[in-house]
Amino acid sequence: MNAFDFELVQKFLIALLLGALVGMEREKHRRNEQPGSFGGLRTFILVAQAGAVSAWLSLHLQSAWLFIMVVLIVGIVASVAFIMENRRRNEFSGLTSEISAITVCLLGGAVMYGYTELAVMLGILTSAILTFKQPLHGLVDKVGNDDLYAIMKLLIASFIVLPLLPNEPVDPWQALNLYRLWLLVVLISAMSLLGYVAVRWLGEAHGTVVTGITGGLASSTATTLSFARNSKALGNSTSADTQATGILLAWLVMFIRVLVTIAIVFKPLLPLLLIPFGAMATTTAALAGIYYWRGSKQQMARPEQSEVTVKNPFSLIAAIKFGLFFAVILLLVKFVQLYTPSETLYLLAAVAGLTDVDAITLSMADYARSATASLTLAAGAVTVAALSNTLVKCGMVVFLGSKPLARSLIIATVLICLTGGVSIALLRFL
């Protein structure tokens, strides 16, 4: 007598529950929106069962044809039901329920074939797509032709152009990596598009907060550039405060990211960096809070200014121009590394910080590991790089952003640099 197969029973239960999950949504749709449409709760449970049983028998018979035939039969039944319903109504109704039935049948079979986790994930996704019908349709209404073109350009740049580029230096000085440069172009474009979507969905104040935090995790430089360019389109003082909030939040995330990197790579250096980076992060957070409060207060006082027509700021050409500028800076950094004496570590950190803080952070962590290295000097170099990077990002806002945003960021940058400068001086006494 064969032992009871609990694993097999579990698979059948999962398949039936997937059918019930999709079937409940279709049952509500059938009762509330489209009476007489194809399939309800029981139908979808039975369809999932048919897929699971046929797949199980196919495994035992070592032939997939039984499962394939059952899926075809479900498709034929759904097609016949679709034709009869449209004839009865004398109008075209969607194929959503019929396609869902075929999907549930396939998911039931996928569970039996051993892809349980994937089937559960896809089952939940299918139910979510059906449940969020109105929000998805509303999203389509909000997406214009320019938005669609921008999305397609970004996808082409990311998944067609980027993989074709060599991921290795192409110049004699080993400074220019086309893959990484184009990745920066894609990142800048994506941050610009992300900020636009967040503002459209969440409103200007909340959208800039989300974009600033998420953008800072990827690249505070790209996020700053995106906000600066977008501020030109908005161009009022209320928007300047909310845009400044987003930029400062990206900078705050950058400061925190450096500390986390050091904690992972070389923890002994962390206590010295907590003083300057903690001070700069606190200053940045306080300024972000002030600008957020000012922007929210002004929007409440003058709601007509908050109703800004937000246009898609996506521009691949602008991102490419910045990528070229970034390439020039990379060459300058490489020349300093090659032709400047090693004693001028602060100068090297300042030049390296013009483009990126992560690279110099990792370099200083590696330098601090050596027995003869000065931890204080390494911490100071990382701080100088962060200040240099902050000044460059402020310069981007001054030259590319609106005047109100530039004024807000100049004040913030001065305060952050003063905090960082005093912290570097304090490091000398440790």
C-alpha positions as CSV (number, residue, x, y, z in Angstrom):
1,M,0.0,0.0,0.0
2,N,1.4,3.3,-1.1
3,A,2.1,6.0,1.6
4,F,-0.1,9.1,1.5
5,D,1.6,11.7,-0.7
6,F,1.2,15.0,1.3
7,E,3.3,16.9,-1.3
8,L,1.0,15.9,-4.1
9,V,-2.1,16.9,-2.1
10,Q,-0.4,20.2,-1.3
11,K,0.2,20.9,-5.0
12,F,-3.4,20.2,-5.8
13,L,-4.6,22.5,-3.0
14,I,-2.3,25.3,-4.3
15,A,-3.7,24.9,-7.8
16,L,-7.3,25.0,-6.6
17,L,-6.5,28.1,-4.4
18,L,-5.0,29.9,-7.4
19,G,-8.2,29.1,-9.3
20,A,-10.3,30.4,-6.4
21,L,-8.1,33.6,-6.1
22,V,-8.8,34.6,-9.7
23,G,-12.3,33.2,-9.6
24,M,-13.4,35.4,-6.7
25,E,-12.4,38.5,-8.6
26,R,-14.2,37.3,-11.8
27,E,-17.3,36.4,-9.7
28,K,-17.5,39.9,-8.4
29,H,-17.0,41.3,-11.9
30,R,-19.7,39.0,-13.2
31,R,-22.2,40.1,-10.5
32,N,-21.5,43.9,-10.4
33,E,-20.4,44.8,-13.9
34,Q,-21.2,42.2,-16.5
35,P,-23.9,39.7,-15.6
36,G,-23.8,36.6,-17.7
37,S,-20.1,36.8,-18.6
38,F,-17.9,33.8,-18.8
39,G,-16.9,32.0,-15.6
40,G,-17.2,32.6,-11.9
41,L,-15.7,31.2,-8.7
42,R,-16.6,27.6,-9.3
43,T,-15.7,27.7,-13.0
44,F,-12.2,28.9,-12.3
45,I,-11.6,26.4,-9.6
46,L,-12.6,23.6,-11.9
47,V,-10.4,25.0,-14.7
48,A,-7.4,25.1,-12.4
49,Q,-8.2,21.5,-11.3
50,A,-8.4,20.4,-14.9
51,G,-5.0,21.9,-15.6
52,A,-3.5,20.3,-12.5
53,V,-5.0,16.8,-13.0
54,S,-4.0,16.7,-16.7
55,A,-0.5,17.8,-15.9
56,W,-0.2,15.1,-13.2
57,L,-1.5,12.4,-15.5
58,S,0.9,13.7,-18.3
59,L,3.8,13.2,-15.9
60,H,2.7,9.6,-15.1
61,L,2.1,8.8,-18.8
62,Q,5.4,10.6,-19.7
63,S,3.6,12.5,-22.4
64,A,2.7,16.2,-22.4
65,W,-0.1,15.8,-25.0
66,L,-2.9,15.2,-22.4
67,F,-2.1,18.5,-20.7
68,I,-1.8,20.3,-24.1
69,M,-5.2,18.9,-25.2
70,V,-6.9,20.0,-21.9
71,V,-5.5,23.6,-22.4
72,L,-6.8,23.6,-26.0
73,I,-10.2,22.4,-24.9
74,V,-10.4,25.1,-22.2
75,G,-9.4,27.6,-24.9
76,I,-12.1,26.3,-27.3
77,V,-14.8,26.4,-24.6
78,A,-13.8,30.0,-23.6
79,S,-13.9,31.0,-27.3
80,V,-17.3,29.5,-27.8
81,A,-18.6,31.3,-24.7
82,F,-17.1,34.6,-25.9
83,I,-18.8,34.3,-29.3
84,M,-22.2,33.3,-27.8
85,E,-22.0,36.2,-25.2
86,N,-21.3,38.8,-27.9
87,R,-24.1,37.5,-30.1
88,R,-26.5,37.7,-27.2
89,R,-25.4,41.2,-26.2
90,N,-25.0,42.4,-29.9
91,E,-21.9,44.2,-28.8
92,F,-18.2,43.5,-28.2
93,S,-17.2,42.5,-24.7
94,G,-13.6,42.0,-23.6
95,L,-11.7,38.7,-23.6
96,T,-10.4,39.2,-20.1
97,S,-12.4,36.4,-18.4
98,E,-11.6,33.9,-21.2
99,I,-7.9,34.7,-21.2
100,S,-7.9,34.4,-17.5
101,A,-9.4,30.9,-17.7
102,I,-6.6,29.7,-20.0
103,T,-4.1,31.4,-17.7
104,V,-5.5,29.6,-14.6
105,C,-5.4,26.3,-16.5
106,L,-1.7,26.8,-17.3
107,L,-0.9,27.8,-13.7
108,G,-2.6,24.7,-12.4
109,G,-0.3,22.6,-14.7
110,A,2.7,24.6,-13.7
111,V,2.2,23.7,-10.1
112,M,2.2,20.0,-10.9
113,Y,5.3,20.3,-13.1
114,G,7.2,21.7,-10.1
115,Y,7.1,25.4,-10.7
116,T,5.0,26.1,-7.6
117,E,6.6,29.4,-6.5
118,L,6.5,30.9,-10.0
119,A,2.8,29.8,-10.4
120,V,1.8,31.4,-7.1
121,M,3.6,34.6,-8.0
122,L,1.9,34.7,-11.5
123,G,-1.4,33.8,-9.9
124,I,-1.2,36.7,-7.5
125,L,-0.1,39.0,-10.3
126,T,-3.0,37.9,-12.5
127,S,-5.5,38.6,-9.7
128,A,-3.9,42.0,-9.1
129,I,-4.2,42.9,-12.8
130,L,-7.9,42.0,-12.8
131,T,-8.6,43.8,-9.4
132,F,-6.8,47.0,-10.3
133,K,-8.8,47.5,-13.5
134,Q,-9.8,51.1,-12.9
135,P,-6.3,52.4,-11.7
136,L,-4.7,50.7,-14.8
137,H,-7.2,52.3,-17.2
138,G,-6.7,55.6,-15.4
139,L,-2.9,55.2,-15.9
140,V,-3.4,54.8,-19.6
141,D,-5.5,57.9,-19.7
142,K,-2.7,59.9,-18.0
143,V,0.0,58.7,-20.4
144,G,0.3,60.9,-23.5
145,N,2.2,60.2,-26.7
146,D,5.3,62.1,-25.5
147,D,5.3,59.9,-22.3
148,L,5.1,56.8,-24.4
149,Y,7.9,57.9,-26.7
150,A,10.1,58.7,-23.7
151,I,9.5,55.3,-22.2
152,M,10.3,53.6,-25.5
153,K,13.5,55.6,-25.9
154,L,14.6,54.7,-22.4
155,L,13.9,51.0,-23.0
156,I,15.9,51.1,-26.3
157,A,18.8,52.9,-24.5
158,S,18.8,50.4,-21.6
159,F,18.2,47.1,-23.2
160,I,19.4,47.5,-26.8
161,V,22.2,50.1,-26.9
162,L,23.8,49.4,-23.4
163,P,24.5,45.7,-23.9
164,L,26.3,46.4,-27.1
165,L,28.9,48.7,-25.6
166,P,32.2,47.3,-24.3
167,N,32.5,47.2,-20.5
168,E,36.3,48.0,-20.5
169,P,38.4,51.2,-20.9
170,V,38.8,52.3,-24.5
171,D,41.4,55.1,-24.1
172,P,45.2,54.9,-23.5
173,W,44.8,56.3,-19.9
174,Q,42.3,53.6,-19.0
175,A,39.8,56.2,-17.9
176,L,36.8,56.0,-20.2
177,N,34.5,53.0,-20.1
178,L,31.7,53.4,-22.7
179,Y,29.4,50.9,-20.9
180,R,29.6,52.9,-17.6
181,L,29.3,56.2,-19.4
182,W,26.2,55.1,-21.2
183,L,24.9,53.6,-18.0
184,L,25.1,57.0,-16.4
185,V,23.1,58.5,-19.4
186,V,20.4,55.8,-18.8
187,L,20.4,56.5,-15.1
188,I,20.0,60.3,-15.6
189,S,17.2,59.7,-18.0
190,A,15.5,57.2,-15.7
191,M,15.7,59.5,-12.7
192,S,14.2,62.3,-14.8
193,L,11.3,60.0,-15.8
194,L,10.9,58.6,-12.3
195,G,10.6,62.2,-10.9
196,Y,8.0,63.1,-13.5
197,V,5.9,59.9,-12.8
198,A,6.1,60.5,-9.0
199,V,5.0,64.1,-9.3
200,R,2.1,63.1,-11.6
201,W,0.9,60.3,-9.2
202,L,1.7,61.7,-5.8
203,G,1.6,65.5,-6.3
204,E,4.6,67.8,-6.4
205,A,5.5,67.7,-2.7
206,H,5.2,64.0,-2.0
207,G,6.6,63.1,-5.5
208,T,9.8,65.0,-4.9
209,V,10.4,63.3,-1.6
210,V,10.0,59.8,-3.1
211,T,12.2,60.7,-6.1
212,G,14.9,62.3,-3.9
213,I,15.2,59.3,-1.6
214,T,15.1,56.6,-4.3
215,G,17.3,58.7,-6.7
216,G,19.9,59.2,-3.9
217,L,20.2,55.4,-3.6
218,A,21.2,55.2,-7.2
219,S,23.0,58.5,-7.9
220,S,22.6,61.8,-6.1
221,T,24.3,63.5,-9.1
222,A,21.8,62.2,-11.6
223,T,19.0,63.1,-9.3
224,T,20.3,66.6,-8.8
225,L,20.6,67.1,-12.6
226,S,17.1,65.8,-13.1
227,F,15.6,68.2,-10.5
228,A,17.6,71.1,-11.9
229,R,16.4,70.6,-15.5
230,N,12.8,70.0,-14.3
231,S,12.8,73.2,-12.2
232,K,13.1,75.2,-15.5
233,A,9.7,73.9,-16.6
234,L,8.1,74.6,-13.2
235,G,9.8,77.9,-12.6
236,N,8.0,79.3,-9.5
237,S,9.2,79.8,-5.9
238,T,6.8,77.3,-4.4
239,S,8.2,74.6,-6.8
240,A,11.7,75.7,-6.0
241,D,11.3,74.8,-2.3
242,T,9.9,71.3,-3.1
243,Q,12.6,70.7,-5.7
244,A,15.2,71.7,-3.2
245,T,13.7,69.2,-0.8
246,G,14.1,66.4,-3.3
247,I,17.7,67.4,-4.1
248,L,18.7,67.6,-0.4
249,L,17.1,64.3,0.4
250,A,19.2,62.7,-2.4
251,W,22.3,64.3,-0.9
252,L,21.3,63.0,2.6
253,V,21.0,59.5,1.2
254,M,24.5,59.9,-0.4
255,F,26.0,60.8,3.0
256,I,24.4,57.9,4.7
257,R,25.4,55.6,1.8
258,V,29.1,56.5,2.3
259,L,28.8,55.5,6.0
260,V,27.2,52.2,5.2
261,T,29.8,51.5,2.6
262,I,32.6,52.1,5.1
263,A,30.9,50.0,7.8
264,I,30.8,47.1,5.3
265,V,34.3,47.5,3.7
266,F,36.5,48.8,6.6
267,K,34.8,49.3,9.9
268,P,37.8,50.8,11.8
269,L,37.4,53.9,9.6
270,L,33.8,54.4,10.5
271,P,34.2,56.2,13.9
272,L,36.3,59.0,12.3
273,L,33.8,59.5,9.5
274,L,30.8,59.6,11.8
275,I,31.9,63.1,12.9
276,P,32.0,64.9,9.5
277,F,29.3,62.8,7.7
278,G,27.0,62.8,10.7
279,A,27.3,66.6,10.9
280,M,26.7,67.1,7.2
281,A,23.8,64.6,7.2
282,T,22.2,66.4,10.1
283,T,22.6,69.8,8.4
284,T,21.2,68.4,5.1
285,A,18.2,66.7,6.8
286,A,17.4,69.9,8.7
287,L,17.5,72.0,5.6
288,A,15.4,69.5,3.7
289,G,12.8,69.7,6.5
290,I,12.8,73.5,6.4
291,Y,12.3,73.6,2.6
292,Y,9.6,71.0,2.7
293,W,7.7,72.9,5.4
294,R,8.1,76.2,3.4
295,G,6.9,74.6,0.2
296,S,3.9,72.9,1.8
297,K,3.0,76.2,3.6
298,Q,3.2,78.2,0.4
299,Q,1.1,75.6,-1.5
300,M,-1.6,75.8,1.1
301,A,-1.6,79.6,1.1
302,R,-1.6,79.8,-2.7
303,P,-3.1,76.6,-4.1
304,E,-3.4,78.1,-7.6
305,Q,0.5,77.9,-7.9
306,S,0.5,74.3,-6.9
307,E,-1.6,73.4,-9.9
308,V,1.3,73.3,-12.3
309,T,1.0,71.6,-15.6
310,V,3.9,69.1,-15.4
311,K,5.5,68.2,-18.7
312,N,7.6,65.2,-19.3
313,P,11.3,66.4,-18.8
314,F,12.8,63.3,-20.4
315,S,15.6,64.2,-22.7
316,L,18.1,61.6,-24.0
317,I,20.1,64.4,-25.7
318,A,20.6,66.3,-22.5
319,A,21.6,63.2,-20.7
320,I,24.2,62.4,-23.4
321,K,25.6,65.9,-23.1
322,F,26.1,65.4,-19.4
323,G,27.7,62.0,-20.1
324,L,30.2,63.7,-22.4
325,F,30.9,66.3,-19.6
326,F,31.4,63.4,-17.2
327,A,33.9,61.8,-19.5
328,V,36.0,65.0,-19.6
329,I,36.0,65.0,-15.8
330,L,37.0,61.4,-15.7
331,L,40.0,62.2,-17.9
332,L,41.0,65.1,-15.5
333,V,40.8,62.8,-12.5
334,K,43.0,60.2,-14.3
335,F,45.6,62.9,-15.2
336,V,45.7,64.0,-11.5
337,Q,46.2,60.4,-10.4
338,L,49.0,59.9,-12.9
339,Y,50.9,63.1,-12.7
340,T,50.3,64.5,-9.2
341,P,52.5,63.4,-6.3
342,S,50.9,60.8,-4.0
343,E,51.3,63.1,-1.0
344,T,48.6,65.4,-2.3
345,L,45.9,63.1,-1.2
346,Y,43.3,65.8,-0.4
347,L,43.8,67.2,-3.9
348,L,43.2,63.8,-5.4
349,A,40.1,63.3,-3.3
350,A,38.8,66.8,-4.3
351,V,39.2,66.0,-8.0
352,A,37.8,62.5,-7.7
353,G,34.8,63.9,-5.9
354,L,33.9,66.0,-8.9
355,T,32.4,62.9,-10.5
356,D,31.7,60.3,-7.8
357,V,32.1,59.7,-4.1
358,D,31.8,55.9,-4.1
359,A,35.1,55.4,-6.0
360,I,37.2,57.5,-3.7
361,T,35.4,56.0,-0.6
362,L,36.5,52.5,-1.6
363,S,40.0,53.7,-2.5
364,M,40.5,55.4,0.9
365,A,39.1,52.3,2.7
366,D,41.7,50.2,0.8
367,Y,44.4,52.8,1.6
368,A,43.5,52.8,5.3
369,R,44.1,49.0,5.6
370,S,47.8,49.5,5.1
371,A,49.9,49.6,8.3
372,T,51.5,52.9,7.5
373,A,48.3,54.7,6.5
374,S,46.7,57.4,8.6
375,L,43.0,56.8,9.4
376,T,42.6,60.5,10.0
377,L,44.0,61.4,6.6
378,A,41.8,58.8,4.9
379,A,38.7,60.1,6.7
380,G,39.6,63.6,5.7
381,A,40.1,62.7,2.1
382,V,36.6,61.0,1.9
383,T,35.1,64.1,3.5
384,V,36.8,66.4,1.0
385,A,35.5,64.2,-1.9
386,A,32.0,64.5,-0.5
387,L,32.3,68.3,-0.2
388,S,33.8,68.5,-3.7
389,N,30.9,66.4,-5.1
390,T,28.4,68.7,-3.3
391,L,29.9,71.8,-4.8
392,V,29.7,70.3,-8.3
393,K,26.1,69.3,-7.8
394,C,25.3,72.9,-6.6
395,G,27.0,74.2,-9.7
396,M,24.7,72.0,-11.9
397,V,21.7,73.6,-10.2
398,V,23.1,77.1,-10.7
399,F,23.8,76.7,-14.4
400,L,21.0,74.4,-15.3
401,G,18.2,75.1,-12.8
402,S,15.8,77.9,-12.1
403,K,17.0,81.0,-10.2
404,P,14.8,80.4,-7.1
405,L,16.1,76.8,-6.9
406,A,19.7,78.0,-7.3
407,R,19.4,80.5,-4.5
408,S,18.0,77.8,-2.1
409,L,20.7,75.3,-3.0
410,I,23.5,77.9,-2.7
411,I,22.5,78.6,0.9
412,A,22.3,74.9,1.7
413,T,25.6,74.2,0.0
414,V,27.4,76.9,2.0
415,L,26.0,75.6,5.3
416,I,26.9,71.9,4.4
417,C,30.4,72.9,3.4
418,L,31.0,75.0,6.5
419,T,29.9,72.0,8.6
420,G,32.1,69.6,6.7
421,G,35.1,72.1,6.8
422,V,34.8,72.4,10.6
423,S,34.6,68.6,10.9
424,I,37.8,68.2,8.9
425,A,39.5,70.6,11.2
426,L,38.3,68.7,14.2
427,L,39.7,65.4,12.7
428,R,43.2,66.8,13.1
429,F,42.9,66.8,16.8
430,L,41.8,63.1,17.0
